[in-house]
Amino acid sequence: MLRQPLVYSIPGMDEVEIRRDLTYRATEQADLTMDVYLPLGASSGARFPAVLFVHGGPLPTDLPLLPKDWGVYVS
């Protein structure tokens, strides 16, 4: 169920380059990472509007899938 994509889609939404597990902050406990979705062919240094998705809270340790891999965030 967590892998279910959004029902709504638009043409071209799957034409992206995904950069996974980029560290945005390092702490003593762990590196904090994010995935970035860029338009295909984006030049280095190009600037784009951003949308941030935040899952919103403490997570159970036995989750089968991390929130950044949930269908609602990757579709």
N, CA, C and O atoms as a GROMACS GRO file, in nm:
protein
  300
    1MET      N    1   0.081  -0.119   0.000
    1MET     CA    2   0.000   0.000   0.000
    1MET      C    3   0.086   0.127   0.000
    1MET      O    4   0.049   0.226  -0.063
    2LEU      N    5   0.199   0.126   0.068
    2LEU     CA    6   0.284   0.245   0.072
    2LEU      C    7   0.343   0.279  -0.063
    2LEU      O    8   0.379   0.395  -0.087
    3ARG      N    9   0.354   0.181  -0.152
    3ARG     CA   10   0.410   0.206  -0.284
    3ARG      C   11   0.308   0.259  -0.384
    3ARG      O   12   0.345   0.293  -0.497
    4GLN      N   13   0.180   0.267  -0.345
    4GLN     CA   14   0.076   0.313  -0.437
    4GLN      C   15   0.108   0.455  -0.484
    4GLN      O   16   0.136   0.542  -0.402
    5PRO      N   17   0.104   0.480  -0.616
    5PRO     CA   18   0.127   0.616  -0.666
    5PRO      C   19   0.002   0.702  -0.648
    5PRO      O   20  -0.106   0.653  -0.615
    6LEU      N   21   0.020   0.830  -0.670
    6LEU     CA   22  -0.095   0.919  -0.672
    6LEU      C   23  -0.183   0.882  -0.791
    6LEU      O   24  -0.133   0.829  -0.890
    7VAL      N   25  -0.309   0.907  -0.782
    7VAL     CA   26  -0.401   0.877  -0.891
    7VAL      C   27  -0.384   0.980  -1.003
    7VAL      O   28  -0.392   0.944  -1.120
    8TYR      N   29  -0.363   1.105  -0.967
    8TYR     CA   30  -0.351   1.213  -1.065
    8TYR      C   31  -0.212   1.214  -1.124
    8TYR      O   32  -0.114   1.202  -1.050
    9SER      N   33  -0.200   1.229  -1.255
    9SER     CA   34  -0.069   1.243  -1.319
    9SER      C   35  -0.081   1.340  -1.436
    9SER      O   36  -0.190   1.364  -1.488
   10ILE      N   37   0.033   1.395  -1.474
   10ILE     CA   38   0.036   1.486  -1.588
   10ILE      C   39   0.142   1.438  -1.686
   10ILE      O   40   0.239   1.373  -1.645
   11PRO      N   41   0.126   1.468  -1.816
   11PRO     CA   42   0.225   1.426  -1.914
   11PRO      C   43   0.364   1.479  -1.880
   11PRO      O   44   0.380   1.596  -1.844
   12GLY      N   45   0.463   1.393  -1.890
   12GLY     CA   46   0.602   1.433  -1.867
   12GLY      C   47   0.648   1.423  -1.724
   12GLY      O   48   0.766   1.447  -1.696
   13MET      N   49   0.558   1.388  -1.632
   13MET     CA   50   0.600   1.388  -1.492
   13MET      C   51   0.702   1.278  -1.461
   13MET      O   52   0.767   1.282  -1.357
   14ASP      N   53   0.716   1.181  -1.549
   14ASP     CA   54   0.814   1.075  -1.527
   14ASP      C   55   0.945   1.101  -1.601
   14ASP      O   56   1.034   1.016  -1.599
   15GLU      N   57   0.957   1.215  -1.666
   15GLU     CA   58   1.078   1.251  -1.739
   15GLU      C   59   1.171   1.332  -1.650
   15GLU      O   60   1.189   1.452  -1.670
   16VAL      N   61   1.230   1.265  -1.553
   16VAL     CA   62   1.314   1.332  -1.455
   16VAL      C   63   1.442   1.254  -1.431
   16VAL      O   64   1.451   1.135  -1.458
   17GLU      N   65   1.539   1.325  -1.380
   17GLU     CA   66   1.661   1.263  -1.328
   17GLU      C   67   1.647   1.263  -1.177
   17GLU      O   68   1.616   1.366  -1.117
   18ILE      N   69   1.668   1.148  -1.115
   18ILE     CA   70   1.655   1.138  -0.970
   18ILE      C   71   1.794   1.126  -0.909
   18ILE      O   72   1.870   1.036  -0.944
   19ARG      N   73   1.825   1.216  -0.820
   19ARG     CA   74   1.951   1.208  -0.744
   19ARG      C   75   1.914   1.166  -0.604
   19ARG      O   76   1.854   1.242  -0.528
   20ARG      N   77   1.951   1.044  -0.569
   20ARG     CA   78   1.909   0.984  -0.443
   20ARG      C   79   2.013   1.002  -0.332
   20ARG      O   80   2.133   1.006  -0.357
   21ASP      N   81   1.962   1.013  -0.212
   21ASP     CA   82   2.043   1.012  -0.090
   21ASP      C   83   2.151   1.120  -0.086
   21ASP      O   84   2.264   1.095  -0.046
   22LEU      N   85   2.114   1.240  -0.128
   22LEU     CA   86   2.206   1.354  -0.116
   22LEU      C   87   2.204   1.402   0.029
   22LEU      O   88   2.097   1.426   0.086
   23THR      N   89   2.320   1.416   0.088
   23THR     CA   90   2.329   1.460   0.227
   23THR      C   91   2.308   1.611   0.234
   23THR      O   92   2.379   1.687   0.169
   24TYR      N   93   2.209   1.654   0.312
   24TYR     CA   94   2.188   1.796   0.332
   24TYR      C   95   2.234   1.841   0.470
   24TYR      O   96   2.249   1.960   0.495
   25ARG      N   97   2.257   1.744   0.559
   25ARG     CA   98   2.313   1.776   0.691
   25ARG      C   99   2.372   1.650   0.751
   25ARG      O  100   2.312   1.542   0.745
   26ALA      N  101   2.489   1.664   0.809
   26ALA     CA  102   2.554   1.553   0.878
   26ALA      C  103   2.545   1.578   1.028
   26ALA      O  104   2.577   1.687   1.076
   27THR      N  105   2.502   1.478   1.101
   27THR     CA  106   2.498   1.488   1.246
   27THR      C  107   2.585   1.377   1.304
   27THR      O  108   2.633   1.291   1.231
   28GLU      N  109   2.604   1.379   1.434
   28GLU     CA  110   2.682   1.273   1.497
   28GLU      C  111   2.610   1.138   1.487
   28GLU      O  112   2.675   1.033   1.482
   29GLN      N  113   2.478   1.140   1.485
   29GLN     CA  114   2.401   1.016   1.480
   29GLN      C  115   2.391   0.960   1.338
   29GLN      O  116   2.400   0.839   1.318
   30ALA      N  117   2.372   1.048   1.240
   30ALA     CA  118   2.354   1.000   1.102
   30ALA      C  119   2.359   1.118   1.006
   30ALA      O  120   2.345   1.234   1.046
   31ASP      N  121   2.378   1.086   0.878
   31ASP     CA  122   2.363   1.186   0.774
   31ASP      C  123   2.215   1.198   0.741
   31ASP      O  124   2.144   1.097   0.732
   32LEU      N  125   2.168   1.320   0.724
   32LEU     CA  126   2.030   1.342   0.683
   32LEU      C  127   2.031   1.358   0.532
   32LEU      O  128   2.105   1.440   0.478
   33THR      N  129   1.949   1.280   0.464
   33THR     CA  130   1.955   1.277   0.319
   33THR      C  131   1.820   1.310   0.256
   33THR      O  132   1.716   1.306   0.322
   34MET      N  133   1.826   1.342   0.128
   34MET     CA  134   1.705   1.370   0.051
   34MET      C  135   1.725   1.318  -0.090
   34MET      O  136   1.837   1.294  -0.135
   35ASP      N  137   1.614   1.302  -0.160
   35ASP     CA  138   1.616   1.270  -0.302
   35ASP      C  139   1.571   1.396  -0.376
   35ASP      O  140   1.478   1.464  -0.333
   36VAL      N  141   1.637   1.426  -0.487
   36VAL     CA  142   1.604   1.544  -0.567
   36VAL      C  143   1.563   1.498  -0.706
   36VAL      O  144   1.631   1.417  -0.768
   37TYR      N  145   1.452   1.550  -0.753
   37TYR     CA  146   1.399   1.518  -0.886
   37TYR      C  147   1.418   1.640  -0.974
   37TYR      O  148   1.364   1.747  -0.946
   38LEU      N  149   1.497   1.624  -1.082
   38LEU     CA  150   1.528   1.735  -1.173
   38LEU      C  151   1.473   1.705  -1.311
   38LEU      O  152   1.464   1.588  -1.349
   39PRO      N  153   1.437   1.808  -1.389
   39PRO     CA  154   1.398   1.784  -1.527
   39PRO      C  155   1.514   1.721  -1.604
   39PRO      O  156   1.630   1.756  -1.581
   40LEU      N  157   1.484   1.630  -1.695
   40LEU     CA  158   1.589   1.570  -1.777
   40LEU      C  159   1.665   1.679  -1.852
   40LEU      O  160   1.604   1.773  -1.904
   41GLY      N  161   1.795   1.667  -1.858
   41GLY     CA  162   1.877   1.761  -1.933
   41GLY      C  163   1.902   1.894  -1.862
   41GLY      O  164   1.952   1.987  -1.924
   42ALA      N  165   1.868   1.904  -1.737
   42ALA     CA  166   1.893   2.028  -1.663
   42ALA      C  167   2.042   2.055  -1.656
   42ALA      O  168   2.121   1.966  -1.624
   43SER      N  169   2.082   2.176  -1.688
   43SER     CA  170   2.224   2.208  -1.685
   43SER      C  171   2.270   2.231  -1.541
   43SER      O  172   2.190   2.266  -1.454
   44SER      N  173   2.397   2.210  -1.519
   44SER     CA  174   2.454   2.229  -1.387
   44SER      C  175   2.436   2.375  -1.346
   44SER      O  176   2.468   2.466  -1.423
   45GLY      N  177   2.388   2.397  -1.227
   45GLY     CA  178   2.367   2.532  -1.178
   45GLY      C  179   2.232   2.592  -1.216
   45GLY      O  180   2.200   2.702  -1.172
   46ALA      N  181   2.154   2.520  -1.296
   46ALA     CA  182   2.020   2.572  -1.332
   46ALA      C  183   1.935   2.582  -1.206
   46ALA      O  184   1.949   2.502  -1.114
   47ARG      N  185   1.847   2.679  -1.204
   47ARG     CA  186   1.760   2.701  -1.088
   47ARG      C  187   1.616   2.672  -1.126
   47ARG      O  188   1.570   2.708  -1.235
   48PHE      N  189   1.545   2.606  -1.035
   48PHE     CA  190   1.406   2.570  -1.058
   48PHE      C  191   1.327   2.594  -0.931
   48PHE      O  192   1.383   2.594  -0.821
   49PRO      N  193   1.196   2.616  -0.945
   49PRO     CA  194   1.113   2.621  -0.825
   49PRO      C  195   1.121   2.486  -0.754
   49PRO      O  196   1.149   2.385  -0.818
   50ALA      N  197   1.096   2.484  -0.626
   50ALA     CA  198   1.105   2.359  -0.550
   50ALA      C  199   0.976   2.333  -0.473
   50ALA      O  200   0.907   2.426  -0.432
   51VAL      N  201   0.947   2.207  -0.456
   51VAL     CA  202   0.837   2.164  -0.370
   51VAL      C  203   0.899   2.066  -0.271
   51VAL      O  204   0.964   1.970  -0.311
   52LEU      N  205   0.879   2.090  -0.143
   52LEU     CA  206   0.933   2.003  -0.040
   52LEU      C  207   0.820   1.922   0.021
   52LEU      O  208   0.715   1.977   0.057
   53PHE      N  209   0.842   1.793   0.033
   53PHE     CA  210   0.747   1.706   0.101
   53PHE      C  211   0.809   1.663   0.232
   53PHE      O  212   0.923   1.615   0.235
   54VAL      N  213   0.736   1.679   0.340
   54VAL     CA  214   0.784   1.641   0.472
   54VAL      C  215   0.685   1.540   0.528
   54VAL      O  216   0.565   1.568   0.537
   55HIS      N  217   0.734   1.422   0.568
   55HIS     CA  218   0.643   1.317   0.615
   55HIS      C  219   0.583   1.348   0.750
   55HIS      O  220   0.474   1.299   0.781
   56GLY      N  221   0.648   1.428   0.831
   56GLY     CA  222   0.585   1.485   0.946
   56GLY      C  223   0.597   1.424   1.083
   56GLY      O  224   0.516   1.459   1.169
   57GLY      N  225   0.687   1.338   1.112
   57GLY     CA  226   0.694   1.298   1.251
   57GLY      C  227   0.782   1.179   1.277
   57GLY      O  228   0.842   1.123   1.185
   58PRO      N  229   0.788   1.140   1.403
   58PRO     CA  230   0.866   1.022   1.437
   58PRO      C  231   0.811   0.900   1.364
   58PRO      O  232   0.690   0.887   1.344
   59LEU      N  233   0.900   0.814   1.326
   59LEU     CA  234   0.860   0.695   1.251
   59LEU      C  235   0.885   0.569   1.332
   59LEU      O  236   0.983   0.562   1.406
   60PRO      N  237   0.798   0.470   1.320
   60PRO     CA  238   0.825   0.342   1.384
   60PRO      C  239   0.953   0.281   1.325
   60PRO      O  240   0.980   0.298   1.206
   61THR      N  241   1.028   0.213   1.406
   61THR     CA  242   1.154   0.154   1.358
   61THR      C  243   1.132   0.035   1.266
   61THR      O  244   1.223  -0.005   1.194
   62ASP      N  245   1.011  -0.022   1.266
   62ASP     CA  246   0.987  -0.141   1.185
   62ASP      C  247   0.912  -0.110   1.055
   62ASP      O  248   0.849  -0.198   0.998
   63LEU      N  249   0.919   0.015   1.007
   63LEU     CA  250   0.853   0.049   0.880
   63LEU      C  251   0.916  -0.032   0.767
   63LEU      O  252   1.038  -0.039   0.758
   64PRO      N  253   0.836  -0.091   0.680
   64PRO     CA  254   0.892  -0.168   0.569
   64PRO      C  255   0.951  -0.081   0.459
   64PRO      O  256   1.028  -0.129   0.376
   65LEU      N  257   0.913   0.048   0.457
   65LEU     CA  258   0.956   0.137   0.350
   65LEU      C  259   0.971   0.278   0.408
   65LEU      O  260   0.881   0.326   0.478
   66LEU      N  261   1.082   0.344   0.380
   66LEU     CA  262   1.102   0.480   0.428
   66LEU      C  263   1.005   0.576   0.359
   66LEU      O  264   0.969   0.553   0.243
   67PRO      N  265   0.963   0.682   0.425
   67PRO     CA  266   0.867   0.775   0.365
   67PRO      C  267   0.912   0.830   0.229
   67PRO      O  268   0.829   0.849   0.141
   68LYS      N  269   1.041   0.856   0.211
   68LYS     CA  270   1.085   0.912   0.083
   68LYS      C  271   1.065   0.813  -0.033
   68LYS      O  272   1.075   0.852  -0.150
   69ASP      N  273   1.036   0.688  -0.003
   69ASP     CA  274   1.008   0.589  -0.106
   69ASP      C  275   0.860   0.557  -0.120
   69ASP      O  276   0.823   0.471  -0.200
   70TRP      N  277   0.775   0.624  -0.043
   70TRP     CA  278   0.631   0.603  -0.052
   70TRP      C  279   0.581   0.653  -0.187
   70TRP      O  280   0.630   0.754  -0.238
   71GLY      N  281   0.486   0.584  -0.244
   71GLY     CA  282   0.430   0.621  -0.374
   71GLY      C  283   0.381   0.764  -0.382
   71GLY      O  284   0.396   0.830  -0.485
   72VAL      N  285   0.323   0.813  -0.274
   72VAL     CA  286   0.270   0.949  -0.274
   72VAL      C  287   0.382   1.052  -0.294
   72VAL      O  288   0.356   1.161  -0.345
   73TYR      N  289   0.504   1.021  -0.255
   73TYR     CA  290   0.615   1.114  -0.271
   73TYR      C  291   0.693   1.093  -0.401
   73TYR      O  292   0.753   1.189  -0.451
   74VAL      N  293   0.695   0.976  -0.456
   74VAL     CA  294   0.777   0.950  -0.575
   74VAL      C  295   0.698   0.950  -0.705
   74VAL      O  296   0.757   0.947  -0.813
   75SER      N  297   0.567   0.952  -0.698
   75SER     CA  298   0.489   0.949  -0.822
   75SER      C  299   0.464   1.089  -0.875
   75SER      O  300   0.400   1.106  -0.979
   0.00000   0.00000   0.00000
